[in-house]
């Protein structure tokens, strides 16, 4: 859980290693306003996030969610799939942790939240799987905003372009050094580095700041061990430039909401209002050589059940 501009709660998802088979390339269609942006990834965002399938699953699993034994069977299968099985370095095999199917997840999402006993079983199963994969640990990071210039008009964000009550600024490199030193002295070893989207704060400037932060070391506290970034959607070539710094841990980008009508209602103007381009951000990240990514949503904009299924689809 992280808190971003305006204090809006977000949830970030970084999945354990799972097997994923991407959909086949979409057949060519007539050019549209996003045609040039879609071409590099050769994937159709409407196939990645299938609204019709999500709505159908949420409706068709309502009866199955009322069957407690069926729900418990799903939980048992989830526990079983959390093991790495039948794999050796020589023969290969099922090395991937398997998650829930779309139907299984929709069923759990439709479970009666008033049934405290069954909900506790779901919580216990989730906790056991988390312990099995990540162990008994909690990782903390400190968010560090480098600039709040932004040309997007996101209705939930204090940085939005049409907010006249905010003072716009960016950190100088000297200020960046002082902030990182202060965080190190507080005991922080992991940062989430963020910025708004504006030509007033260039990507070159952002990369320069990362290199400066990488070299900051305080005595006797040491330096930052991991720098994750949460920045606007960028091109494949810029993903490669980010990767080449060799100091970035995770590239994070939240879709905010996967529900297209809600997305349009919340993002009125600016590059971020392009739903398709944002959905394809992780495709560009992987093509740019970044292999550690984080996705997420701003829960509360739309039905959480829809958002969870969409996260699984992506």
TORFIBA-947692 format. One record per residue: x, y, z of N, C-alpha, C, O in turn; residue in one letter. Coordinates in steps of 0.2 Angstrom, whole numbers, padded with zeros to 4 digits, always signed. Layout:
N
XYZXYZXYZXYZA/...
//
This chain:
314
+0004-0006+0000+0000+0000+0000+0004+0006+0000+0009+0007+0004X/+0003+0011-0005+0007+0017-0005+0002+0023-0005-0003+0022-0008X/+0005+0028-0003+0000+0034-0004+0004+0039-0008+0009+0041-0007X/+0000+0042-0013+0003+0046-0018+0000+0053-0018-0004+0054-0012X/+0001+0057-0023-0002+0064-0022-0009+0064-0020-0013+0061-0023X/-0011+0069-0016-0017+0069-0014-0019+0064-0008-0025+0064-0006X/-0015+0060-0006-0016+0055-0001-0021+0049-0003-0024+0046+0001X/-0021+0048-0010-0025+0043-0012-0022+0036-0011-0016+0035-0013X/-0025+0031-0008-0022+0024-0007-0022+0020-0014-0027+0020-0017X/-0016+0017-0015-0015+0013-0021-0013+0006-0018-0010+0006-0013X/-0014+0001-0022-0011-0005-0021-0007-0008-0026-0009-0007-0032X/-0001-0010-0025+0004-0012-0030+0004-0019-0030+0004-0022-0024X/+0004-0022-0035+0005-0030-0036+0011-0032-0039+0012-0030-0045X/+0015-0035-0036+0021-0038-0039+0020-0046-0038+0021-0048-0033X/+0019-0049-0044+0017-0056-0043+0023-0061-0043+0029-0059-0045X/+0022-0067-0039+0027-0072-0039+0028-0074-0046+0024-0073-0051X/+0033-0078-0048+0035-0080-0055+0029-0085-0057+0028-0090-0054X/+0026-0083-0062+0020-0087-0064+0020-0088-0072+0024-0084-0075X/+0017-0093-0074+0017-0095-0081+0011-0091-0084+0006-0091-0082X/+0013-0087-0090+0008-0083-0093+0009-0084-0101+0014-0083-0103X/+0004-0086-0104+0004-0086-0111+0000-0080-0114-0006-0080-0114X/+0004-0076-0118+0001-0070-0121-0004-0072-0126-0003-0077-0129X/-0009-0068-0127-0014-0069-0133-0011-0068-0139-0005-0065-0140X/-0013-0072-0145-0010-0071-0151-0011-0064-0154-0015-0060-0151X/-0006-0062-0158-0006-0055-0161-0013-0053-0164-0016-0057-0167X/-0016-0047-0163-0022-0045-0165-0021-0044-0173-0016-0041-0175X/-0026-0046-0177-0026-0044-0184-0026-0037-0185-0029-0033-0181X/-0023-0035-0191-0022-0028-0192-0029-0025-0193-0034-0028-0196X/-0030-0019-0191-0037-0015-0192-0036-0008-0194-0030-0006-0196X/-0041-0005-0195-0040+0002-0198-0036+0007-0193-0037+0006-0187X/-0032+0011-0195-0029+0016-0191-0033+0020-0187-0038+0022-0189X/-0031+0021-0181-0035+0026-0176-0030+0031-0173-0025+0031-0174X/-0033+0034-0168-0029+0039-0164-0023+0036-0161-0018+0040-0159X/-0023+0030-0159-0018+0027-0155-0014+0022-0159-0010+0018-0157X/-0015+0022-0166-0012+0017-0170-0004+0017-0170-0001+0011-0169X/-0001+0023-0170+0006+0023-0170+0009+0020-0163+0014+0017-0163X/+0005+0021-0158+0007+0019-0151+0006+0011-0150+0010+0008-0147X/+0001+0009-0153+0000+0002-0153+0005-0003-0157+0006-0008-0155X/+0007+0000-0162+0011-0004-0167+0017-0007-0164+0018-0013-0165X/+0021-0004-0160+0027-0007-0157+0026-0013-0153+0030-0017-0153X/+0021-0013-0149+0020-0019-0145+0016-0025-0149+0016-0031-0146X/+0012-0023-0154+0009-0028-0158+0004-0032-0154+0002-0038-0155X/+0001-0029-0149-0004-0032-0145-0010-0027-0144-0010-0021-0144X/-0016-0030-0144-0022-0027-0143-0024-0026-0136-0026-0031-0133X/-0024-0020-0133-0026-0019-0126-0033-0022-0125-0034-0024-0119X/-0038-0022-0130-0044-0024-0128-0044-0032-0127-0049-0034-0124X/-0039-0035-0130-0038-0042-0128-0035-0043-0122-0036-0049-0119X/-0030-0039-0120-0027-0040-0113-0032-0039-0108-0032-0043-0103X/-0036-0033-0108-0041-0032-0103-0048-0033-0106-0050-0028-0109X/-0050-0039-0106-0057-0041-0109-0063-0039-0105-0065-0043-0100X/-0066-0033-0106-0071-0031-0101-0077-0035-0102-0080-0037-0096X/-0079-0038-0107-0084-0042-0108-0083-0049-0104-0088-0051-0101X/-0077-0051-0104-0076-0058-0101-0076-0056-0093-0079-0060-0089X/-0073-0051-0091-0074-0049-0084-0081-0049-0081-0083-0052-0076X/-0085-0045-0085-0092-0044-0083-0096-0051-0083-0100-0053-0078X/-0094-0055-0088-0097-0062-0088-0095-0066-0083-0099-0070-0080X/-0089-0066-0081-0086-0070-0075-0089-0068-0069-0091-0072-0065X/-0090-0062-0067-0093-0059-0061-0100-0061-0061-0102-0063-0055X/-0103-0062-0066-0110-0064-0066-0111-0071-0065-0115-0074-0062X/-0107-0075-0069-0108-0082-0070-0106-0086-0064-0108-0092-0063X/-0102-0083-0059-0099-0087-0054-0103-0085-0047-0101-0087-0042X/-0108-0081-0048-0112-0079-0041-0114-0085-0038-0114-0086-0032X/-0117-0090-0041-0120-0096-0038-0114-0101-0035-0115-0103-0030X/-0109-0101-0039-0103-0105-0036-0100-0102-0030-0098-0106-0026X/-0101-0096-0029-0098-0092-0023-0102-0094-0017-0100-0093-0012X/-0108-0096-0018-0113-0098-0013-0111-0104-0010-0114-0106-0004X/-0108-0109-0014-0106-0115-0012-0099-0115-0008-0094-0115-0010X/-0100-0116-0001-0094-0116+0003-0089-0121+0002-0083-0120+0002X/-0091-0127+0000-0086-0132-0001-0083-0131-0008-0077-0132-0009X/-0086-0128-0013-0083-0126-0019-0078-0120-0018-0072-0121-0020X/-0079-0116-0013-0074-0110-0012-0068-0113-0008-0063-0112-0009X/-0070-0118-0003-0064-0121+0000-0060-0125-0005-0054-0126-0004X/-0063-0128-0010-0059-0132-0015-0054-0128-0018-0049-0129-0020X/-0057-0122-0020-0052-0117-0024-0047-0115-0019-0041-0114-0022X/-0048-0114-0013-0043-0112-0008-0037-0117-0007-0031-0116-0007X/-0040-0124-0007-0035-0129-0007-0031-0130-0013-0025-0131-0013X/-0034-0129-0019-0030-0129-0025-0025-0123-0025-0019-0124-0028X/-0027-0117-0023-0022-0111-0022-0016-0113-0018-0010-0111-0020X/-0017-0116-0012-0012-0118-0008-0007-0123-0012-0001-0122-0011X/-0010-0128-0015-0006-0133-0018-0002-0130-0024+0004-0132-0025X/-0004-0125-0028-0001-0122-0033+0005-0117-0031+0009-0115-0035X/+0005-0115-0025+0010-0111-0022+0017-0114-0022+0022-0111-0020X/+0017-0121-0022+0023-0125-0022+0027-0125-0029+0023-0125-0034X/+0033-0125-0029+0037-0126-0035+0038-0134-0035+0040-0137-0031X/+0035-0137-0041+0035-0144-0041+0038-0147-0048+0038-0143-0053X/+0040-0153-0047+0042-0157-0053+0047-0153-0058+0046-0152-0064X/+0052-0150-0054+0057-0146-0058+0064-0148-0056+0065-0148-0050X/+0069-0149-0061+0076-0149-0059+0080-0145-0064+0077-0144-0070X/+0086-0143-0063+0090-0139-0068+0091-0143-0074+0092-0140-0079X/+0091-0150-0074+0092-0154-0080+0086-0155-0084+0086-0154-0090X/+0081-0157-0081+0075-0159-0084+0070-0154-0085+0065-0154-0090X/+0070-0148-0082+0066-0143-0082+0059-0145-0079+0059-0149-0074X/+0053-0143-0081+0047-0145-0079+0043-0139-0076+0044-0133-0078X/+0039-0141-0071+0034-0136-0068+0037-0131-0063+0036-0132-0057X/+0042-0127-0066+0046-0122-0061+0042-0116-0059+0044-0113-0055X/+0036-0115-0062+0032-0109-0061+0027-0110-0056+0023-0115-0055X/+0026-0105-0051+0021-0105-0046+0014-0104-0050+0014-0099-0055X/+0009-0107-0049+0003-0107-0053-0002-0103-0048-0003-0104-0042X/-0005-0098-0051-0010-0094-0048-0017-0096-0049-0018-0102-0051X/-0022-0092-0047-0029-0094-0049-0031-0093-0056-0028-0088-0059X/-0036-0097-0058-0039-0095-0065-0044-0089-0064-0045-0087-0059X/-0046-0087-0070-0050-0081-0070-0057-0083-0066-0060-0079-0062X/-0059-0089-0068-0066-0091-0065-0065-0092-0057-0069-0090-0053X/-0059-0095-0055-0058-0096-0048-0058-0089-0044-0061-0088-0039X/-0054-0085-0047-0054-0078-0044-0061-0075-0043-0062-0071-0038X/-0064-0075-0049-0071-0072-0049-0075-0075-0044-0079-0071-0040X/-0075-0081-0043-0079-0085-0037-0077-0082-0031-0082-0081-0027X/-0071-0082-0029-0068-0079-0023-0071-0072-0022-0072-0070-0016X/-0070-0068-0027-0072-0061-0026-0080-0060-0025-0082-0055-0023X/-0084-0065-0027-0091-0065-0026-0093-0068-0019-0099-0068-0018X/-0088-0071-0016-0090-0074-0009-0093-0068-0005-0091-0063-0005X/-0098-0071-0001-0102-0066+0004-0097-0063+0009-0095-0067+0013X/-0096-0057+0009-0092-0054+0014-0094-0054+0021-0091-0053+0026X/-0101-0055+0021-0104-0055+0028-0103-0062+0031-0104-0063+0037X/-0101-0067+0028-0099-0074+0030-0092-0073+0033-0087-0075+0030X/-0091-0071+0040-0085-0070+0043-0081-0076+0043-0075-0076+0042X/-0084-0082+0044-0080-0088+0044-0076-0090+0038-0070-0091+0038X/-0080-0089+0032-0077-0091+0026-0072-0086+0024-0067-0087+0021X/-0074-0079+0025-0069-0074+0024-0062-0075+0027-0057-0074+0024X/-0063-0078+0033-0057-0079+0037-0053-0084+0034-0046-0084+0034X/-0056-0089+0031-0052-0095+0028-0049-0092+0022-0043-0094+0020X/-0052-0087+0018-0049-0084+0012-0043-0080+0015-0037-0081+0012X/-0044-0076+0020-0038-0072+0023-0032-0077+0025-0026-0076+0023X/-0034-0082+0028-0029-0087+0031-0025-0090+0025-0019-0091+0025X/-0029-0092+0020-0025-0095+0014-0021-0090+0010-0015-0092+0009X/-0023-0084+0010-0019-0079+0006-0013-0078+0011-0007-0077+0008X/-0013-0077+0017-0008-0076+0021-0003-0082+0021+0003-0081+0021X/-0005-0088+0021-0001-0094+0020+0003-0094+0014+0009-0096+0014X/+0000-0092+0008+0003-0092+0002+0009-0087+0002+0014-0088-0001X/+0007-0081+0005+0012-0075+0005+0018-0078+0009+0023-0076+0007X/+0017-0081+0015+0022-0083+0019+0027-0088+0015+0033-0088+0016X/+0023-0092+0011+0027-0098+0008+0031-0095+0002+0037-0097+0001X/+0029-0089-0001+0033-0086-0006+0038-0081-0004+0043-0081-0006X/+0036-0077+0000+0040-0071+0002+0043-0072+0009+0047-0068+0011X/+0040-0076+0013+0042-0077+0020+0039-0072+0025+0035-0068+0023X/+0041-0072+0031+0039-0068+0036+0042-0061+0036+0046-0060+0041X/+0041-0057+0031+0044-0051+0031+0040-0045+0028+0035-0047+0024X/+0041-0039+0030+0038-0033+0027+0043-0029+0025+0048-0027+0028X/+0043-0026+0018+0048-0022+0015+0045-0015+0015+0039-0014+0013X/+0048-0010+0018+0046-0003+0018+0051+0001+0013+0057-0001+0012X/+0048+0006+0010+0051+0011+0006+0049+0018+0007+0044+0019+0010X/+0053+0022+0005+0051+0030+0006+0050+0033-0001+0054+0032-0005X/+0044+0036-0002+0043+0039-0008+0047+0046-0008+0047+0049-0003X/+0050+0047-0014+0054+0053-0015+0051+0056-0022+0053+0054-0027X/+0048+0062-0021+0045+0066-0027+0050+0071-0029+0053+0075-0025X/+0052+0070-0036+0057+0075-0038+0054+0081-0041+0058+0086-0041X/+0048+0081-0044+0045+0087-0047+0037+0086-0047+0035+0080-0047X/+0034+0091-0046+0026+0090-0047+0023+0094-0052+0017+0096-0052X/+0027+0096-0057+0025+0098-0064+0021+0093-0067+0023+0087-0067X/+0015+0094-0070+0011+0089-0073+0006+0092-0078+0003+0097-0077X/+0006+0089-0084+0001+0091-0089-0005+0087-0089-0010+0088-0094X/-0006+0082-0085-0012+0078-0085-0017+0081-0080-0016+0085-0076X/-0023+0079-0082-0029+0081-0078-0033+0075-0075-0038+0073-0077X/-0030+0073-0070-0032+0067-0066-0036+0069-0060-0034+0073-0056X/-0043+0068-0060-0047+0071-0055-0046+0069-0048-0048+0073-0043X/-0042+0064-0046-0041+0062-0039-0034+0065-0037-0032+0064-0031X/-0030+0068-0041-0023+0070-0040-0022+0077-0039-0024+0081-0042X/-0018+0079-0033-0017+0086-0032-0012+0089-0037-0011+0095-0037X/-0008+0085-0040-0003+0087-0045-0007+0089-0052-0004+0092-0056X/-0013+0088-0053-0017+0089-0059-0016+0096-0062-0015+0101-0058X/-0015+0096-0068-0014+0103-0072-0018+0108-0070-0016+0114-0070X/-0025+0107-0068-0030+0112-0067-0030+0114-0060-0035+0117-0058X/-0026+0111-0056-0026+0113-0049-0022+0120-0048-0016+0119-0048X/-0025+0125-0047-0022+0132-0046-0019+0133-0039-0015+0138-0038X/-0020+0129-0034-0018+0130-0027-0012+0126-0025-0010+0126-0019X/-0008+0124-0030-0002+0120-0029+0004+0124-0031+0004+0127-0037X/+0009+0125-0028+0016+0128-0030+0020+0123-0034+0021+0117-0031X/+0021+0124-0040+0025+0120-0044+0033+0120-0043+0035+0126-0043X/+0036+0115-0043+0043+0115-0041+0047+0109-0043+0043+0104-0045X/+0053+0109-0044+0057+0103-0045+0063+0103-0040+0065+0109-0038X/+0066+0098-0038+0072+0097-0034+0078+0098-0038+0079+0095-0043X/+0082+0103-0035+0089+0103-0038+0093+0097-0036+0091+0093-0032X/+0099+0096-0039+0103+0090-0038+0105+0090-0031+0106+0085-0027X/+0107+0097-0028+0109+0097-0021+0104+0096-0017+0105+0092-0011X/+0098+0097-0018+0092+0095-0014+0091+0088-0014+0089+0085-0009X/+0092+0085-0020+0091+0078-0020+0096+0074-0015+0094+0070-0012X/+0102+0076-0016+0107+0074-0011+0105+0074-0004+0106+0070+0000X/+0103+0080-0002+0101+0081+0005+0095+0077+0007+0095+0074+0013X/+0091+0076+0003+0085+0072+0004+0087+0065+0005+0085+0061+0010X/+0091+0062+0001+0093+0055+0001+0097+0054+0007+0097+0049+0011X/+0102+0059+0009+0106+0058+0015+0101+0058+0021+0102+0054+0026X/+0096+0062+0021+0091+0062+0027+0088+0056+0028+0087+0053+0033X/+0086+0053+0022+0082+0046+0022+0087+0041+0024+0085+0036+0028X/+0093+0041+0022+0098+0036+0024+0099+0036+0032+0099+0031+0035X/+0099+0042+0034+0101+0043+0042+0095+0041+0046+0095+0039+0052X/+0089+0041+0043+0083+0038+0046+0082+0031+0046+0078+0028+0049X/+0087+0028+0042+0087+0020+0041+0084+0018+0035+0084+0011+0034X/+0082+0022+0031+0079+0019+0024+0084+0017+0020+0090+0019+0019X/+0083+0011+0016+0087+0008+0012+0084+0007+0005+0087+0005+0000X/+0077+0008+0004+0074+0007-0002+0070+0014-0003+0066+0016+0001X/+0070+0016-0010+0066+0022-0012+0062+0020-0017+0063+0016-0021X/+0056+0024-0017+0052+0024-0023+0052+0031-0026+0050+0036-0023X/+0055+0032-0032+0056+0039-0035+0051+0040-0040+0049+0036-0044X/+0048+0046-0039+0042+0048-0043+0043+0055-0046+0047+0059-0043X/+0039+0056-0051+0038+0063-0054+0032+0064-0058+0029+0059-0060X/+0030+0070-0059+0024+0071-0063+0026+0070-0070+0032+0069-0072X/+0021+0072-0075+0023+0071-0082+0022+0078-0085+0017+0081-0086X/+0028+0081-0087+0028+0088-0090+0035+0089-0094+0040+0086-0091X/+0034+0092-0099+0041+0094-0103+0045+0099-0098+0051+0099-0100X/+0042+0102-0093+0047+0106-0089+0051+0102-0084+0056+0104-0082X/+0050+0095-0084+0055+0091-0080+0056+0085-0085+0052+0080-0085X/+0061+0085-0088+0063+0080-0094+0065+0073-0091+0067+0073-0085X/+0065+0068-0095+0067+0062-0093+0074+0062-0092+0077+0058-0088X/+0078+0066-0096+0085+0066-0095+0087+0069-0088+0091+0066-0085X/+0083+0074-0086+0084+0076-0079+0082+0071-0074+0086+0070-0069X/+0077+0067-0075+0076+0061-0070+0081+0056-0070+0083+0054-0065X/+0084+0054-0076+0090+0050-0076+0096+0052-0072+0099+0049-0069X/+0097+0059-0073+0102+0062-0070+0102+0062-0062+0106+0060-0058X/+0095+0063-0060+0094+0062-0053+0095+0055-0050+0098+0054-0044X/+0093+0050-0054+0094+0043-0052+0102+0042-0051+0104+0039-0046X/+0106+0044-0055+0113+0043-0055+0116+0047-0049+0121+0044-0046X/+0113+0053-0047+0116+0056-0041+0114+0052-0035+0118+0051-0031X/+0107+0050-0035+0105+0046-0029+0109+0040-0028+0111+0038-0022X/+0111+0037-0033+0115+0030-0033+0121+0031-0029+0123+0026-0026X/+0124+0037-0030+0131+0038-0027+0131+0041-0020+0136+0043-0017X/+0125+0043-0017+0125+0046-0011+0126+0041-0005+0123+0036-0005X/+0131+0042-0001+0132+0038+0005+0134+0042+0011+0138+0046+0011X/+0130+0040+0016+0131+0043+0023+0135+0039+0028+0134+0033+0028X/+0139+0042+0032+0143+0038+0037+0140+0038+0044+0138+0044+0046X/+0138+0033+0047+0140+0026+0046+0134+0022+0043+0133+0016+0043X/+0129+0026+0040+0122+0023+0038+0123+0019+0031+0119+0015+0030X/+0128+0021+0027+0128+0017+0021+0124+0021+0015+0123+0027+0015X/+0122+0017+0010+0118+0020+0005+0112+0016+0003+0110+0012+0006X/+0108+0019-0002+0102+0016-0004+0103+0010-0007+0107+0010-0012X/+0100+0004-0005+0101-0002-0009+0097-0004-0015+0099-0007-0019X/+0091+0000-0015+0086-0002-0020+0082+0005-0022+0079+0008-0017X/+0082+0006-0028+0078+0012-0031+0073+0010-0035+0075+0008-0041X/+0067+0010-0033+0061+0008-0038+0059+0015-0041+0059+0020-0038X/+0056+0015-0047+0053+0021-0050+0046+0020-0052+0044+0015-0054X/+0042+0026-0051+0035+0026-0053+0035+0032-0057+0034+0038-0054X/+0035+0032-0063+0035+0037-0068+0030+0037-0073+0028+0031-0074X/+0029+0042-0077+0024+0042-0083+0026+0036-0088+0032+0034-0088X/+0021+0034-0092+0022+0029-0097+0028+0032-0102+0027+0038-0104X/+0033+0028-0104+0038+0030-0108+0039+0025-0114+0036+0020-0114X/+0043+0027-0119+0044+0023-0125+0049+0017-0123+0052+0017-0118X/+0049+0013-0128+0054+0007-0128+0061+0010-0127+0065+0007-0123X/+0063+0015-0131+0070+0017-0131+0071+0020-0124+0077+0020-0122X/+0067+0024-0121+0068+0026-0114+0068+0021-0109+0072+0022-0104X/+0064+0016-0110+0065+0010-0106+0072+0007-0106+0075+0005-0101X/+0075+0007-0112+0082+0004-0112+0087+0009-0109+0091+0007-0106X/+0085+0016-0109+0090+0020-0106+0089+0020-0098+0094+0020-0095X/+0083+0018-0096+0082+0017-0089+0086+0011-0086+0089+0011-0081X/+0085+0006-0090+0088-0001-0089+0096+0000-0089+0100-0003-0085X/+0099+0004-0093+0106+0005-0094+0109+0008-0088+0115+0007-0087X/+0105+0011-0084+0108+0015-0078+0111+0009-0073+0115+0010-0069X/+0108+0003-0073+0109-0002-0069+0109-0001-0062+0113-0003-0057X/+0104+0004-0060+0103+0005-0053+0095+0005-0051+0093+0007-0045X/+0091+0003-0056+0084+0003-0054+0081-0004-0053+0083-0008-0056X/+0078-0004-0047+0075-0011-0045+0069-0013-0049+0069-0017-0053X/+0063-0009-0048+0057-0011-0051+0054-0005-0054+0054+0001-0052X/+0051-0006-0060+0048-0001-0064+0040-0002-0062+0038-0007-0064X/+0037+0004-0059+0030+0003-0057+0026+0008-0061+0028+0014-0062X/+0020+0006-0063+0015+0010-0067+0008+0008-0065+0007+0002-0067X/+0004+0012-0062-0003+0010-0060-0007+0012-0066-0007+0017-0069X/-0012+0007-0068-0017+0009-0073-0022+0014-0069-0026+0017-0073X/-0022+0014-0063-0027+0018-0059-0034+0014-0059-0036+0012-0053X/-0037+0013-0065-0043+0009-0065-0043+0006-0072-0041+0009-0077X/-0045+0000-0073-0045-0004-0079-0051-0003-0082-0052-0005-0088X/-0056+0000-0079-0063+0001-0082-0063+0007-0087-0062+0012-0084X/-0064+0005-0093-0063+0011-0098-0067+0017-0097-0064+0023-0097X/-0074+0016-0096-0078+0022-0095-0075+0026-0088-0075+0032-0089X/-0074+0023-0083-0071+0026-0077-0065+0029-0078-0063+0035-0076X/-0060+0026-0082-0054+0029-0084-0055+0035-0088-0051+0040-0086X/-0059+0035-0092-0060+0042-0096-0063+0047-0092-0061+0053-0093X/-0067+0045-0087-0070+0050-0083-0065+0053-0078-0066+0059-0076X/-0060+0049-0076-0055+0051-0071-0049+0055-0074-0046+0059-0071X/-0048+0054-0081-0042+0056-0084-0045+0061-0090-0045+0058-0095X/-0046+0067-0089-0049+0071-0094-0044+0074-0099-0047+0075-0105X/-0038+0074-0098-0033+0077-0103-0026+0075-0101-0025+0073-0096X/-0022+0076-0106-0015+0074-0105-0013+0067-0108-0018+0064-0110X/-0007+0066-0109-0005+0059-0111-0008+0053-0107-0009+0048-0110X/-0009+0054-0101-0011+0049-0097-0018+0047-0098-0021+0042-0096X/-0022+0051-0102-0029+0050-0104-0029+0044-0109-0035+0042-0111X/-0024+0042-0112-0024+0037-0117-0023+0030-0114-0018+0028-0112X/-0029+0027-0113-0030+0020-0109-0025+0015-0112-0022+0012-0109X/-0026+0014-0119-0022+0009-0122-0015+0010-0122-0011+0005-0120X/-0012+0016-0122-0005+0017-0122-0002+0015-0115+0003+0012-0114X/-0007+0016-0110-0005+0015-0103-0005+0007-0102+0000+0005-0098X/-0010+0004-0104-0010-0003-0103-0004-0007-0106-0002-0012-0104X/-0001-0004-0112+0004-0007-0115+0011-0005-0112+0016-0007-0115X/+0011-0002-0107+0017+0001-0104+0022-0005-0102+0028-0005-0103X/+0019-0010-0099+0023-0016-0097+0026-0020-0103+0031-0023-0102X/+0022-0020-0108+0025-0023-0114+0031-0019-0116+0036-0022-0118X/+0031-0013-0116+0037-0009-0118+0042-0010-0113+0048-0010-0115X/+0041-0010-0107+0046-0011-0102+0050-0018-0103+0056-0018-0103X/+0046-0023-0104+0050-0030-0106+0054-0029-0112+0059-0032-0112X/+0051-0026-0117+0055-0025-0123+0061-0021-0123+0066-0021-0126X/+0061-0016-0118+0066-0012-0116+0071-0015-0111+0076-0012-0110X/+0070-0022-0109+0075-0025-0105+0074-0025-0098+0077-0028-0094X/+0068-0022-0096+0066-0021-0089+0062-0027-0087+0057-0028-0090X/+0065-0031-0082+0061-0038-0081+0058-0038-0074+0056-0043-0072X/+0058-0032-0070+0055-0032-0064+0050-0026-0064+0052-0020-0064X/+0044-0028-0064+0039-0022-0065+0033-0023-0059+0032-0028-0057X/+0030-0018-0058+0024-0018-0053+0018-0014-0056+0019-0009-0060X/+0012-0017-0056+0006-0014-0058+0002-0013-0052+0003-0016-0047X/-0004-0009-0053-0008-0008-0048-0014-0004-0050-0014-0001-0055X/-0019-0003-0045-0025+0001-0046-0026+0006-0040-0023+0005-0035X/-0030+0011-0042-0032+0015-0036-0039+0013-0034-0044+0014-0037X/-0040+0008-0029-0046+0006-0027-0051+0011-0025-0049+0015-0021X/-0057+0010-0027-0062+0015-0025-0064+0019-0031-0070+0022-0031X/-0061+0019-0037-0063+0022-0043-0069+0018-0046-0073+0021-0049X/-0068+0011-0046-0073+0007-0049-0073+0000-0044-0070+0000-0040X/-0078-0004-0046-0079-0010-0043-0072-0014-0042-0069-0016-0046X/-0071-0015-0035-0064-0019-0034-0064-0026-0037-0058-0028-0039X/-0070-0029-0038-0070-0036-0041-0067-0035-0048-0063-0039-0050X/-0070-0030-0052-0068-0029-0059-0060-0028-0059-0057-0031-0063X/-0058-0023-0055-0051-0022-0055-0046-0027-0053-0041-0028-0056X/-0048-0032-0048-0044-0037-0047-0043-0042-0053-0038-0045-0054X/-0049-0044-0056-0049-0048-0062-0044-0045-0067-0041-0048-0071X/-0045-0038-0068-0041-0035-0073-0033-0035-0072-0029-0036-0076X/-0032-0035-0065-0025-0035-0063-0022-0042-0065-0017-0043-0068X/-0026-0047-0064-0024-0054-0066-0023-0055-0073-0019-0058-0075X/-0028-0052-0077-0027-0052-0084-0021-0049-0087-0018-0052-0091X/-0019-0043-0084-0013-0040-0086-0007-0044-0084-0001-0042-0086X/
//
